[in-house]
Amino acid sequence: MPLHNREVRQDVRELGALLGDVLEDQTSRRAFETVESCRTAAIDYRSGELDSRKSLITELENLSTHKQRTVARAFTTYFELINLAEERERVRTIRQDSHEGTLEDSLETAAAELAEVDDETVEGILDDVLIEPTFTAHPTEARRKTVKAKLRSVANHLETLDERLLTDKERQQVWRDIDAEVTSLWQTPQVRKRQPEPEDEARNVQWYLENTLFDVVGEVYDELADALDDELDGPTDVPKLFEFRSWAGSDRDGNPYVTPEVTANTLERQRTVVLERYREQLKRLSGVLSQDGSRITTGSAFESSLEADRERLPGVARTAEERYPGEPYRQKLKLMRERLARVGDVRPGGYDDADQLTDDLEVIAESLRDNDAETVVEAHVDPLRRQVATFGLSLASLDLRDHRQNHTDAITETLQREGIDYAALDEDERVELLTEAVLQDEPLIDLSKTDDLTDSSSRVVTLFDTLAEWQREYGVEAIDTYCISMNNEPSHVLEVLFLADQAGIVSLPEHCGLDIVPLLETEYALSGARRIMGTLFENEAYSQALEARGRTQEIMLGYSDSNKENGFLAANWSLYKNQRRLGEICDDYDVTMRLFHGRGGSISRGGGPMSEALLALPNSTVTGQVKFTEQGEAIAEKYGNPRIAERNIEQMLNAQLRSRKQAIEQPEERIEDEWIAAMDTMADAARQEYRDLLESDGFVQYFEQATPITVIEDLDLGSRPASRSGERTVEDLRAIPWVFSWTQSRCILPGWYALAAGLDAYLEDGGDVETLQRMYDEWAFFRSTLDNAALSLSRTELEIAEQYADLAEADLRETYFPRITAEYERAVDLVTTVGQRDELHTRDWLGENLERRNPYVDPLNLLQTHLLGQTHRTDVEERTLRLTVKGIAAGMKNTG
């Protein structure tokens, strides 16, 4: 019996036809014909039936402003619907492959690989692994929440059509509901009329945690447990393997709108959500555990636990006994629900932490096992235990982050009151002062006094003072990590330790309530990693803090700014080398390293398939613990659909289990010296070419004129400003709008520029293609780097990019576009040669995807370039221009 009733071409065709009907109903027959004419012309050019796009360009330029907006809206809506069709196809593939036993990167294949080693090693690998996806509020999600809700409804209807047997009448009713949603979608504003606030971003992240991940994580644990049981001789206890974290509502770097009130509201809202989900689960469990107390023996541990609850909550206990006479499990669950309701309440009796809730579930599980109800435990109790282990009482732990300069300024101003000129001290003197202050018993500064501080310093001081209250209220685990962006010196880490100590969050040597995470993102910081981390590990105060945190040091690597500073190839090589260097440093000091990969959604910002990225990490850095950011539209794509979310988590776990096993068996991967030398040559040349481009006279002006950066800066994508200081320089511009702008113009330069220059430099220096091909075949890092560049090259369309280049001043265009084109063409030639293939990409689905999408993205690009070229735009034209940005982002399935 087939698993599915439909296929992707049918979904695309029928959704497109439905949209055409809605378009005609909501506008006019003439408007529908205009959109059809543009669509047909774009397809005919791509298929070779037209020699040029001139007729399409002329038609778009001659449209009235109203018709232009209709065209932009039609193609934007089309892509939003087609994205759902492709999402459904991904689910079909996952289900079909799973059914046939051909699913790659599955937990069954990971378990089979683990079966190659002894049970003790397997247990050690499981204990080592901890995967921490960290959701950020970075402004790369171009769609409104309202629009996403409507699209999710359509997706659910498509699932019904695809996976259920329906009568003709039922099928008609489903299509009526889809029609209603698409009609409502057409009538809904696509472009935000206000900038989202930090709490909007926090709610967006919370939605995925609450509505998708909370449910699917337990299924992944079950799959792994089953796979291990099938492969190994005895039962294996699966420990906690995942922990979700978030920056939304707590990341202050460059965002003055993230106030203590925002963070407090986020903590409270997340706790409320997760407690309610637990109460729902316990209520459901109560429907299952209806055992008659007279027919079973619950055991002394259960009876002691139940009696303790009765003493703790006597009134509730009486109610429970009256409602569930002779049903001890139900009585216990009623008391547990009440304890959850009292968490954070003025009433006594609530759970103090997640461990207490876990203990209660364990008591129930053991009692059930003693009564031969193991299957009940596996089906109903274990999933909840794993949810509690993963989500705690906070849903997702919050990471704080701020720019190191803000800490330095705050300390400078507060120490000035004490007669200490911190600004005048050199690095060694600052380290000495901060160390002594942390180690002494009495505080050096008063964090409650902020009247004489600048606004920025007052925000920093108030944050640390409030952080102590949050940890008391919500538990240390709810907000226990502090990331320092642009961390260049040891003192930048000690400044945060000092402020935490003054706030009472740190009391050495017994307690340290923070993991302090340096973000190394500049070449200066990365190359000085030993100087920074070695100084800290040898520092008396910091070593005590590290000991109190279990000698685990989290270090964040910045992919985005590193790429923007050095270019794609040089940044990737620098990050790879520095990961190995950091691993060596931590090994030298007997410190467990947890790398935090600051990856974005796009290739140039560290994006690409996560499982491949994890498998390509240097063995010496794979301690089992890994953390990485999930950003923008990548969150919706990976976690919006439960089945796709489960598949992503499964692939991550597969990769991390295998990587940890490989690292144990081979702590240092075997990389030939010749390959290292080749990469050094390539990276140096690539960086020089990339920097030469950015620093050439007029390049910034060309970037501004040949991409829609000025429009993107004004889009209400996120609560954070697009640039750090408002200056027009590449350095000042944040990495996201930098990448977003090139993506919109279909010239995805940050994902491949200077790759060819680097490869050519190696060949001109006496290297040979055969060596590069062997590197590609045998070295995961090099293969992943070239494959990721190939993805960016595949999505680049220079014919469209040329339309944007024509917007620039003639001399700028003639200087830069031919240079970019030559680098692109050479990169395509080299990547296919080294990869020994005819096509840039190795994924069939990508070719089909591009073929399906490109003709529909083209009209939006051509309309956008026309509007960008207008000296003066009306309000309607301005809104249409902003809508083209949304539509192209939907068509490219990528922003920044």
N, C-alpha and C positions, 0 to 999 in steps of 0.2 A: 504494500500500500504506500503510495507516495506521501511524503511528509508535507508537501506544499501544493497549493492550488494554483499558484501564479508564478511568473518569472519577471525579471526586471524590465524587459522591453515592454511587456504588457502594462506594468505599473506606470512607466514613463509615458507611454502612448495615451493611456486613459486619463492620467492626471493632467497631461497637457491638453487633451481635448476638453476636459472639465473646466480647466482654467480659461480656455477659449470661449466656452459658453458663458462663464461668469463675466469675463471681460466684455462680451457683447451685451449681456443683460445690464451690466452696471455702467456702461459708457454708450456705445453706439456701434452699429454695423460698420460704419466708416472707420472708427477707431480700431476695431478688430481687424479690418482689412489692412490698415496701416501697419499694425504689428506683424501680421502675416507676411506682408511685403518685405519688411525688414528681415524677418526670420528667414524667408526663402532666399533673399539675396545673399545673406551671410552663409547659408548652407551651400548655395550654388558656387560661391567663390571658393569655399573650402574643398568642394568636390571637383573643382576644375572646370565647371561649366561657364564661369565668368572669368575674364582675364584680369579684372581689377575690382577693387571695392568702390570705385568712383560713384557708381549708381547708388549704392547704399549710403555713402557719405553725403551725396547730394540730397537724397531723400531726408536723411536725418537733419541736415542743416536747414532745409526748407520747411520743416514742420513748425506749426505754431507752438508757442511755449506750452500750451495745454496738452497738445499731442505729444510733445517731447516727454512731458511728465508721465503720460499714460504709457508710452513705450518703456520708459525706465521702470515704471511700476510693474508692468507685465513681465519683463524679463527677470526682474528681481524676485517676483513671486514664483515664477517658473522654477528658478534655481532652488528656492526654499522647498518646493514640492519635490523636485527631482532628487534633492539631497535625502529626502525621506525614502524615496524609491531605492536609492543606493544603500541606505542604511538597512532597509529590509532585505536587500540582496546579501549583505554581509551576514545578517542573522540566518538566512537560508543556508549559506555556505557553512557557517559554524555548525548548525544543526545537522546538515547532511553529512559533513565530514565526521562529526562526532558519532553519528549513527553508523557510519561505515567503518569507523575505527581508523580513519586516515587523517585525523586532526593533528597538525604539526604543533610543536611546542606545548603539548598537553601535559597534564599532571601525571598521566600514565607513563609518558616517555621519561619524565623526570624521575618517577619512582623506579622505573626500570634501570635508569643510570645509577641511582643510589644503591640499588641491589647489588652493584658490582663491588661495594665495599662492605666491611663488617658492620654489625649492628651498632657497636659503640661509636663508630665514625658517623653513621647516619644520625644517631642521637645528637652527636656534637654539631653536625651541620644544621639540624633543625633548631637547636638551641642558639646557634650563632645568627641565624637569619632573622632580620627585622627590616621590613620594607615600609617606608614612610612617605607615601605620596602627600605632597603639601600644596594645597590649593591657594593660589594667589589672586589678588584683585587687579592684576595688571590689565590695563584697558585695551584688550584685543577682541572682546566679544562685541560684534557690531549689531547684534539683534536685540530688540527690546524684549523684556521678560514676557509681556503680553503676547507678542508675536510667537515666542517660543512655546507658550502654553497652547496656543491654537495649533501649532505644528505638531506638538506632542499628541494632541487629540487625533489629528489626521493619521499619525503614525500608528496609534492604537487601533484605529479602524482598519488600516491596511493589514495589520497583524490578524485581525478577525477574518478578513477576506482570505488571507493566505493560509491560515492554520486551522480554520474550523470548517466543518461541513455545514453548509447553509442551504436553506430552501431558496427558491427564486425570490420569494417575497422578503425573506430576511436579507438577502443580498441587496435588493432594491432599497431596503430601509437603511442599510449601512451606507450605500452610495448617497442616499438623501442626506445623511448626517455629514458625510464628507463635503457634499455640495454646500451645506449650511456653513461649515467651518471655513471653506475657501471663500465663500461670499463675505463672511464676517472678516476674514483676513484681508480681503481686498478693501473693505471699508475702514480698516484700522490704520491709523498713522504708522508708517514704517520708521520714521525718523523721530528720535526723542525730542521733546520740546523743552526738556530741562536736563542739566547734567546730573548723572546718577550720584547719589551720596554714598559715603562709605558703608552705611548700614544697608543700602540697597545691594551693594556688592556682597556683603556678608550674608544677606538672605539668599542671594543667588547660589553661593557656595553651599549654604546650609541645605538648600533644596536637594541637591545631588546626594549629599550625605544622608539625609532623612528618607528620601523617596526611592533611592536606588541602592546605594552602597550598604546601608544598614541591613538590607535583606539579602543581597547577593554574597556578601562576605562569608556568611555561614555556609552557603552552598559550596564555595571554593574549599573551605576547610573539610567539608564532608567528602568532596571528590578526592582530595589529597589523602585523607585517612583511608578511604576505600582502596585507592591505588597502592598505598603502602602495604595495606593488609594483603593485597593480591600478590605483591612482589616479595615481601619479607616473610620470614619464618614465623615470627611472633607478632602480637599486637604492638603498635607503636603509638605512644602518646604524642599528639600533635600540639606543640606549645603555641603561644601567641606569635604570629608571623607578620601581622600588619598593624599599623597604627596610622591613623589619618590626622593630618595637621592642617592648619590654615593661617594665612596672613591677612585674610579679609577681616577688616575691622581692627587690625592691630599693627599693620605695616605703616610706619610713620615717615619713611624715607621719601622726602620730596612731597609729602601730602599733609598740609597743615590742617586738613579737615578731619583727620583721624585723631579725635580727642579722647581723653580718658572716659568720657561719657559714652562715646561710641563703643569703645572696647568693653566697658562694663555691661552695656546693653547686649553686646554680642555674646559675652560669657553667660549672661542670664538667659538669653533666648535659647542658646544651644543646650544649656542644662535642662531647661524646661522641655525642649523637644525630645531629648534622649530619655528623660525620665518618663515622659508620657508613652514613648514607644515601649519601654520596659514594662510599664503597667499594662499596656495592651497585650504584650506577650505573656505576662503572668496571668492575665484574665483568660487568654486562650488556653494556656497550660492548665488552668483550673477546670476547663471543660474536658480535659484529657484525664487528669489525675483524680478520678472519682472513686478510687479504691475504698472498699469497705474496711474500716479499721478492725473489725472483728474477725476478718478473714486473713489478715496479714500481720506480720510483726515488723513494725517500722524501725526498731532498733534503738539502742540507748542514745546514740549521737543525735538522731533525729528528735527523740523525745526531749533531750536536754535543750536542743535549739528551740523547739516549740515552746517549752516551758519558759525559757529566757524571754521569748517574745511576749508570752502571756504576762510575765511580770513587768515587762517594759511598757506594754500597751494593754492594761487590764480591761478597759472599756471595749476596745476593738476586739479583744479576745472573746469576751462574752457574746458579742454580736456574731463573731465567726462560729462559735460553738452552736448558737441558736440556728444559724443559717445552714451550717453544714454538720449536723450531728453525726458522729461516728465516721466522719470523713477527714482524717488528720491532714492529708496533703492539702486539701482545699482550705482548711483552717490556716495552715502555715502560709499558703500563697496569699490569702486575704491579709494576713499580718504583714507580709512582705510588701504588698501593694501600698499598705498604709505607711510603712517605713519610707518607701519611695516618695509618697506624697508629702512627707515631712522633711525631706532633704532641703536645707536652706530655709526652713520654716522656724518660727519662734517656738513652736511646740516641740517638746523633746521626743526622742525615739527614732529619729530619722537615721538613715545610713550615714556614717561618717566618710566612707570612701567606697570605691567599687569593690575592694577586696572583701568587705563584709557581705555584699550582695553575692559575690562569687562563692563565698563560704556557704551561704544558705542554699544556693543551687547545688553545690557539691554534696551537702548533707542529704538533699532530696535524691540526688542521683545515686548515692551509695545505698540509700534505703531501698530504692527501686531495684537496684542490682541484687541486693540481698533477697529480694522477692521475685527473682527470675524475670525481671522486666527490663532486660538490657536493651531490647529494641525500642522500648518507650524512651529510655534515656537517649539513645542515639537519634531518634526521630524528633524528640521534642525538648529535651533538657540541654543536650550538648550544643545545639545551635544558639540557644540563648546564652549559655556560658561563654561561647566564643564571641558573641556580640558584646557582652559586658567586658571581656578581656580587650577587645578592639576599641570600643567607643567609650569605655569608662563612664563617668558621670558628667562628661563634658562634651560628648559627641566628637569633637575634634579639638585637640590641644592647640592653643594659639601661640604663634611665634611673634615676638616683638622684633621690630627692626627700625633702625634709624641710621642716619649718616654720622660717621665718626666725628665730623667737625662740630656737630651739635653737642656731643658729649664734652669735647675739648673746651668749647666756649662756655658751657655751663659750669664746668669745674674751674675754669679761669675766673669767672665772675664770682662764684661762691667762695673760692679761696682768697680772693682779693679782700674780702671782709676780715679774714684772719691775718692779713698783712703778708700774704704769700703771693709773689709774682710768678704764677705758673707759666704764663706766656714767655717769660724770659728764660725758663729752664730748657736745657737741651734734653735729648731723648733719655740719656742715662740718668740724669737728675730727676726727670719725671718718673721714671720707673722706680727709682729709689724712694721718692716721696710717696707715691701711691702705695707701694709695698708696705712701708712703715705704717701708713695710715690704716690700711686694712688689718694689719696684725695687732695694732694697739686696741685696747678695750674700749676706750671712750671715743665717740664720734667726733670728727673734726669739723663738720659743717652741719647746719640746721636746715634740713630739706623742707621744713614747713614754712620757712621764711622766703618769699619770692618777690616781695614788693619792689626791691631794688634791681631785679634782674630784667634783661631784655625778654621780649615775648618768646623767642626761641628757647632761651635758657630756662625760662620759667616753665615751659612745656616739658622739658626734659626732667627737671627736678620734681615737678608735680607727678609725672609719670612714675618715677621710682618710688615716691612716697605712697602713691596709690597702689602700686604693684604689690606691696606688702599686704594691703587690705584684700586685694583680689585673691592672693594665695591663701589667706586665712579663710575667706568666704567660700571659694570654689575648689580649694585644694591646690597644692603645688603643681600637680600634673596637668592642671587645666591651662597653665600659662607659665612654662618653665624654661623657655628658650629665648635668647636675645641675640639677634644677628646684627653685626656691625658692617654696614656697607662702606666700600672704599677703605678698608682696613689696610694700612700701610706699615704700621709700627707696633711693637709689643705694647707700648703705652696705650694704644687705642683699645686693646682688650682690657688692660688693667684699669682704665678709666671706668668701664662698665662694672667691673668687679668692685671698684671703690664706691661707686654710686649705690650699688646693690648692698654693700656692707653698711653704708651710712643709713640705708633705709631699713636695716634689720633683716633683709632677705638672706644675707650671708652672715654666718657666725662661725668662724674657723677656730679649730679644725673640725668641729663636729658637723656643721651643716652648711651646705651651699644650695640655695634654691634655684639656681640658674645654670643652664648650659650656655656658656658664652661662645658665640660662633663668629669667628672672623670670616668676612667675605673677601676673598682674594680675587680681584678682578682686573687689576692693572698689571702690566708687564713688570713694573717695579716690585709690586707685592709678590707676584708669583716667583720671580727670580730671587726674591729675598725671603722665601719661605723658611729656610733653615734659621736665618737670623731672627725672624719673628717667632716661630714656634719653639726653637731651641731656647731662646731667652725666656719664654713663658714657662716651659717645662722645668727649667732650672730655677725659676723664681720661687722664693720661699712661700709667698702668699698664694700664688697661682697653683703651685704644686699641691698645696693643701686643699684648695678648691677642687682640683682635678681628682684628688683622692676621695673627697666626699661625694663626687659624682661617678664613682666606680671606675676611674681612670679611663674614661671614654671621652675622646675629644672630637667634636663635630667641627668640620671645616667646610665652608661653602666656596664653591668655584663659580665665578661669574662667566657664563658663556656669552651673554648678549654684548656686554661692553667690551669683552676681550675680542670678540669678532669685529665689532665696530672700530676698535682701535687698531687691530692687526690684520684683519682680513680672514677669510674662511680657512685657508690651509694653514697659515701661520698660527692662528688661534687654536685650531684643533691639535696641532703638534705641541704647542706650548702647554695646553691643558693636559695632554697625555703625559708629557715629560714631568710636569709638575705634580701630577697625581702620583707618579712613581716616586718622586723626590719626597713628597709628603709621607708616603708609606714608609720609606726608609727612615725618615726622621722619627716618626711615631714608633717604629720598631726599635730604634736606638734607645728610646726612652721608656720602652715597655708600656706604651700607651695604645689602647685600641682606637683606631681611627674610624670615624663615620663620615664619609664624604657626602656632602650635600650639593647635588648638581643643580645649579640654577638654570635649568633648561627652559626655552620658550617653545611655542608651537611650530615655528618655522625652522627650516634646516639651518639657517644662518645663526639662529639663537639656540642651537643645541637640540633642535627637534629631530623628528624621525622616529622610526619604530623603537619603542622603549626596550623591548626584549633584546633586540640586536645591540642596542647601546650598552645594556648591562653585560652582555656576553663579550663585548669588545673592550671592556675596562681592563687595565693592567692587573694581572693576577695578584701582585703585591698589595693592591689597594682593596681587594675583595675580602673584607673581614666578615661579611655576612650582613652587616648593617649598611643600609643605603637609604638615602633620602633624595628626593628630587621634586622640583616644582611642577605643578600642573597649572596651565595658564589659559585664560581667554577661551576662544572657540574650541580649543583642544579639550577642555573640560566637557563641553556639551557633546562633542563628537565621541569621546571615549566613555562618558558616564551617563549620557542622557537615556540610552536604551539599556534596560537591565541585562539582556543577554550579551550585548557588546561589552558592557561594564564587567560582567563576569569573565568574559573571554580575555579582556585586557589584564585583569588581576591575575588570571590563571597564567598568562604568558609571562608577566612579571615574575611570578613565583617560580615558574619553570626555569627561567633564565637565572634567577638568583640562587636557586638550589644547585643548579649545574655549575654555575660560576664558583660557588663556594667549594664544591667538591673539587673542581679543577685547581683552585688556589691551594687547597690542602695537599693535593697530590703533586703539584708543581708550583711552589711558592713564587718562583720567578719564571715567566715565560721565556722561551728560547727565541731571542730576536738576534739576527745576525748583525754584527758590527757594520757590515756594508749597508744594511737597511737603515740603521740609525744615521750613518753618515749621509745617506741619500736624502733622508727626511730633513736633516739639518740644512743641506744645500737647498732643497726645494722650499723649505719654510722661510729661510733668509731671503731668497729671491722673491718669493711671493709677497712677503711683508714689504719689501722695498718697492715693488710695483704697486701694491695697494696704497701704501702711504704716499707714493709719488702722485697717484691719481687724486687722492683726497686733498693733498697740499698744493696741487697745481692752481695757479691763478685762475679764478673764474669757475672752479668746479662747484663751489657752494651755490653760486648763482645758477649754474646749469641744473643742479639738483632741484633747486627751488622752482625753476621754470619748466623742467621736463618731467616733473612728477606732481601729483596733487597734494604735496605736503601742506600747503597753506590751507587747504580744505580740511585735511585730516586733523590739523591742530585745533580746528574749531568744532570738530565733531564731539558730541557728548557721549564718548565711549566709556569714560571712566571718571572717577573723582579726582584723579591725580593730574597735574599739569603736564603738557607734552614735553616741555623743556625744563631744564634745571634753573636757568636764570633769565630766560627770555631772549638770549642772544642768538643771532643766526650763524651758528657754526655747527659743524658735524659733531664736534666734541661735546657741545652743550646739549644737543638734541638727544632725547632718550632713544634707546635702541629700538623700541617698539614702533614709533612713528617713522623712524629711519627705514626699517624693513617694510612696514605697511605701505609706504609711499612707492618703493620700488616694485612691490608686489602688485599694486594697483596698475602700474604702467606696464605690467607684464615683462619687465626687465628685472629679474630677481637677482640682481647683481650681488647682494651680500652673501648669497648662497654658493657662488662659484668664482667670483672675480679674482684674478691672479693665480688661480689653480694652474692654468696653462703656463703662465710665466714661471711658476715653480718647477713644473715637470720639464719644461724646456731647458731651464737652467741646469738641471741634473743631467739631461741628455747631452747638452753642450759641454759639460764638465767631464765627459768621458763615460757617462752612464749609458745603459742600454735598455731597450724596451723589454727584453726578456727578463731582466732583473725586476723591473716594475711589475711584469705579469706574474712572476713568482711571489712577489710581495703581496699582490692582490689575492692570489690563490691561498697563501699560507698564513697571512697575518690579518687577524680579524679587525684590528684598528684601521689598517690601510684600506681594506675592503669596505668597511663601513663608511670611511671618509669619502672615498670615491663614489660609492653608491648613493650617499646622501647628496653629494654635489650633482650626480646624475639626475636625481629627482628635481632639483632646482633648475637644472638646464632643461629638463623635459617640459617644465611648466613655463619656461621663458619663451615669449613670442616676439621676436625682434621686428617683425613687420608691424605689429601693433605698437611696440616700443618706439618705432620710428615716427609714428604719428605724434607721440609725446615729445620726442626730440625736436620735431618741427616747430613746437611752441617756443623753444628757446631762441635767443638771439643767434643770428646766422653764424657769427664767428665762434660762439660757444658750441653750437651744434656741430660745426665742422671740426672742432678740436676734440670733442669728447665722444660723439656717437660712433664714428669710425673706429676709435680706439676700443670702445666697449664691444663693438661688433667683432673686431678681429680677435679679441680675447675669448669671446664666446665661441666663435667658430673653431678656434684652435683647441679649446677645452673639449668641445664635442668630439673632435677627431681623436684627441688623446685618451679620453675616457673610454670610448668604444674600442680603441686599439688595446689599451691596457686590460680592459675587461674582456677582450676577445669576444665581442658580440656586435651585431649589426645595429641594435637599438640602444638608446641611452639607458632606458629602464629595463629592469628584469622582471617586472610584474605585469602580467597580462591585463589585470584589472585596471592598471593605470592607463594603459593604451586605450582601452575601451572608454574609460572615464574621460580622458582628454578629448577623444573623438566625439563623444556625446556632448561635451560641454563647450568646447572652443567656439563653435559657430554661434552659440547663444551669448557668450561673453563678449564677442567682438562688437556687436551693436552698442553695448553699454560703454565699452572703451571709446568707441568713435564718437558717441554722444558726449562722453565726458571730456574728451579733447576739444570738441567744438565749444562746449560751455567754458572750459578753462581758457580758451582763446578769446573769449568775449572781454572787451575792455570794461564794459559795465554790464552787470547782470541784474535783472529784475528779481524781486523776492521769489517769484515762482521759479525762475531759472536757478536761483540759489538753492532752493529746496530740491529741485530736480538734480542738480549737481551732487548734493549730499546723498540723494537716493542712489545715484549711480555708484557711489562708493560702497554703499551697502550691498548693491546688487553684484558688483564685481567681487566683493569679499565672499558672498554666498556662492558665486560661480567658481571662484578659485578655491573655495573651502579653506581659506587662510587669510589672515590679516597680517599680524606681526609676530 
